[in-house]
């Protein structure tokens, strides 16, 4: 745990002892894995966190740590549980990829299609030298489009499309990896256009609700106060001391929300994780997404990417002997990680209400590997 985080929690009246606790996993809980998970959550150093571990379709552990908000520490209703809702940030891209693949399976698109087929403004894209370039949907989902990383906050659809028409790519499309929220936001516009309704409604109705992800939301205004894990950010006081404080406002992503706008609980994410891993078992096909398409999303999708930057469909892929598949994400107030080991049918997820994406990702990967040790 970082010293500043530890001191900040103590200053806010948070007693670390006893705040990490296991949630009920019925008859399938594993004491060793639950202990590993509760220690991992407590060691992250934030106000609160929750997570779960799944192996061979069984929940080995669910646990939570800390409080929804530092200012409310010690009150029972502020205690984090696996029903608590956090922002999942860029893990939202996984659902965007699922929606695109479902539309592909329905014959409405091909990953090799040019973006301009669906968003005509993309026909005006130019490359680094100023010459016209073409970006494909495959390049959007593998971060090889060359598009800039970011877009303005709370951007409207009209403004996003205008920005697209005026954009010069950083690299020639298809030649380099350049992580792009802009690209994922545009992928969401394609989903909405083909579905003839808002992206968020389509994702909720075709993916989240069928999977039982019932606490999913797109704004803190739509989350009951009793279940919201308030986001926290680091602030420096006049003496130069850093501390975590509740964020005053959420990051509004507007029409680009497909890159990171979703809020969900650990229980929601556990259902998404189970569905992703179900493709490697003998479960019946699901109307949410075909088994072959799930496996495809975990498979190398782009040529020319460096060994350390391989992507599936909005999934990072391990290299060499590393068979993990994952996506993590963070805003200034939250961080999250979902990690799969497809060949072992194992995975884990951790959500927390402050930003430390590297720490969360490392902890989640360690959990997946440790859960399989005997």
N, C-alpha and C positions, 0 to 999 in steps of 0.2 A: 504494500500500500504506500502511495506517495505520502511523504511527510506532511505536505500542505493539506492534502485531502484529509488526513487523519486529524490534524489539529483543527481544521475547519469543522469537521463533524463533532469533535468534542466541544468546541466553542458553541455549537448550536444545541448542545444538550443531548446529542445522540449517544446512547450507550451501545458500544459495539457488541458486547457480550449478549448473546441471546437473540440478536436480531436476525441472524441467519437461521432459516427453518425449512424443513422439508414439507412440501405439500403432499396431500394424499395421492398415492399412485395405485391404490387398490391392492390387489394381491401380487402385482408384478414388480413392485419396487425392489431394488437391490441396495442393500445397506452400504456396500463399499462405494458404489457409484454415487449414491446420494451424498455420502460424506465428501467425496471428491467435488461434487457440484456445489455443495454448500460452502466449502472452503474456497472454491474458485470465486464464487459470488462475493463473499466477504472480503476477498483480497483485491477486488477491483478498485476500491477506494472512492466510491461515489455514494450519493445519498441512498440509492436503491438499485436493485437488479433482480432479475428473475430468469430462470432457464430450465431446460429439460434435456434429457438424453434418451435416445430411442435406438434399440438394436433388435433386428429381426421382427419388426412390427410390435415390439413390446416396449412400454415406457419403463425404463429402468430407474429414472429419477426425475422428479420435479421439485424445484426448490425456489425460495425467494429470500431476499436480504433487504433490510433497511426500511426506509420510509418513502412515501410519495413526494414529500417536500420537507426540506430541512427545517423550515420554520414550524412545522407541525410535529416534529419528532417527539416520540413518546406517547402519542395518542393512538389508541388501538385502530381507529378508522384510517389512520395514515399508513398503516403497515402494508408493505408491498406483498402481493400474492401473485400467483401465476395467472390470475384474472385481471391484474392491473394492466392498464393500457399505456404503451410507450410508442414513440415514433420509431418506425423501422427504417426510415431514411432510404438509402439506396437499395435495400433488399426489395423495395417496391419494383425495381427493374425486373426482378425475377417474374413477377406477376405480369408485367408488361410483355415480357418475352413469351410467357404462356399464352397470353391473349393473341399475340401475333401468330404463334404456331397453330393455334386453334383455327384462326381465320385462314391460314395456309392449308390446313387439313380440309377445310370446307371449300377449298378451291377459289378463294377470293384474292389470293396473292401468292407470289413465289418469293423466296428470300433473295433471289437474284434480280428481282424487279428493281428498276430505278425509283428512287424516292419521288422523282418528278411525276411518275405515273399517278401518284395519289395526292401529292402536294405540288402543284404546278410551279410554285415559287422556287422550287429547287432547281428548275431549269436554268436559273440565273446564277447558280453557284460558280465561283471561279476558284482556281487553285493558287498556290503560292506565287506563281509567275504571272497571275492575272488571266490565264487562259481558262476557258470553260472546262468544268469537270462534272462528272456524273457520280453520284453517291447511290449505293444500293441499300436495300433493307438489311442485307447480310452485314454490310459494313457498319450500319447503325448498331446492331446488336452485338458486334464483336469489338466495338471501339476502334475500328480501323477507318472510319469515315473521314478523319482529318478535321472534323468540325471542332470549334473551340469548346473548352470545358464547360463554361458557365453561360447562363442567361440572366437578365435582370430579374429581380424579385417581383413577384405578383404580376407577371407579364400576361397580357391579354392574348387571346388566340390571334387576333389581327396583328398585334405588335410582334408576336413570335414569327408569324409568316413573313412580315415585312423584314424582320431581322434575317431570316433565312435567305430571302432574295438578295440581300446586300452582303452576304457573308463571303469571305475568302477563306478557304480551308488552310489550316496550319501546315499540313503535309498533303501530298497527292493521295487521294482516296485509295485505300487498299494496300498502302506501302508501309505504314507504321502504326503502332498502337498509341492512341492518345485518348485517355479516358474522357468521356464527354457526357455530361448531363444534358447538354443541348440535344445531342443525338437521341437520347432516351426520351426526352420530352417530345421530340418530333415523332418517334415511334408511337407514342400515346395518341398523337393527333391522327396518325394513320388508323389506329384501332378505332377511334371515335368516328372517323369519317366512314369507314367500311361498315361499322355497326349501326350507323345512322342514329347515334345517341352519344351522350357524354362518356368519355373514357371511363370515369370512375363508376358510373352506373353499369356499364358493360362488364367491367372486371368484377364488381360486386355480385351481379346477377349470374354470371356464367362461371365464375371461379370461387369466390369467397363463400357465398351462400350454399352452393352444393357441397363444399368441403366442410361446412359447419363453422366457418370463421365468422362468428356472430358479433364480435366486438370491434370489427374493422370500422374505421372512421377516417375522414379526411380533414377534420378540423377539431381542435379542442372544444369548440362550441357544441359539438355533437357527442361528446364523451361525458358521461355522468361524473360529477366532481369526485364522488366517492371512489371511482376506479381509475382516475387519471394519475399517472406518475408524472408529476410536473417536471419539465425539463430544467436543467441547471446549467449555468455557465460560469466560467472563471472570471472574476473581477479583481482588479488590483486596487487596494486602498491607498490613502495618501502616504502611508509609510512604506509602500512597495510590497506589502504582503498580499499574496493571492488567496482567494477563498471562493468556494462555490456558493452561488446565490441563485434563487429561483429566477428563471427567465421571465422577463416582463411581457414578451410577445412571442408568438410562434412564427417561424419562417413560412411566409406565404409564397408558394411557387406558381400560383396561377395556372395558366394553360399548359405549363411544362410539368405539372405535378406527377406525371408518369415516371419521372426520374427519382422521386424520393418523398412523395407526400403522404404516404399511408401511415396510419396508426393501427396498432394491433396488440393483442395480449400474447403472452407466452403460450397459452393454451391454443390460441389461433395459429400461431407459428408452428406449434407441434403438429397440428393437422396438415399444414402445408408441407412440413418436413416428411411426415408419414406418407403423404401422397407422392412426393417426389421419389421416395425410396420404394414405394409399392411397385414401380415399374420393373424392379429386379426380382420380384416374387412371382407368385402364381395367382394373384388376385384377378378377378374379371376385369375386362376393359372398362374404363370410366368414360362417361360422356363429357367430363371436364376436359380431358386431353388424352390422346392416344398414348399407350405405353411407348411405342417407338419414337414418338415426338418428345417425350420426357427424356428418354435415353439420348436422343439427338442433341437436346439442349445441354447435356453434360459431356458432349464430344467436341473435339476440335473443329471449329467452323470456318476458320480463316487461314489462308496461306500467307506466308511472308512474315508472320509474327515471331518475335524472338522467343526462345525456349521458355523464358521466365514470364512471358506475358500471353500465354495461350488462353483463348476464350471459347466457351460454348455460346449458347444463346443467353447473354447477360449472366453468365457464370464464369468465374475464374477457375482454371484447371491447374492442378498440381503438375509438376514436371519430374522427369526421371522416375524414381521409385515412389514418389508421392502421388497417391491415387485419390487424394481429396479433391472435392469440388465444393466451391463456396461462393457466397457473396456476403459482404459486410457493408456497413454504411454508417454515416454520422452526419449530424447537423452540429451547430454550435451548442446544442442542448441535450442531444441524445446520441447513443451509439448502439450498434446491434451487429450480430453475426449469426449466420446460419451455415453450418458446415455438414457436408455429406461425405460418406465413404461408401460409394455405391456398391462396390464388389463385396463389401462386408455387410451391406444393408444396415449401416449404422449412421447416426447423425446426432447433432446437438444444436441448440440455439440458446443464445443469451441476449437479453435486452437490458439496457441500463439508462438511467435518466441523467447522464452527463456525457460529455464527449471524450472518449478515449478509444477510438476505433481499433488502434493497433493492439491495445491491451485486451479488448474484448475478443478480437479475432484470435490472438494467441491462446487465450484461455479456452475458447471454444474448440480449437483444433486439438489442444492437449486433452480435453475431455473426451473427444471422439476416440482418440488413440488409446487413452487410459481405460476407457470402458470395455475395450476388447482384450485387455490383459487379464490373464487368469492367475 
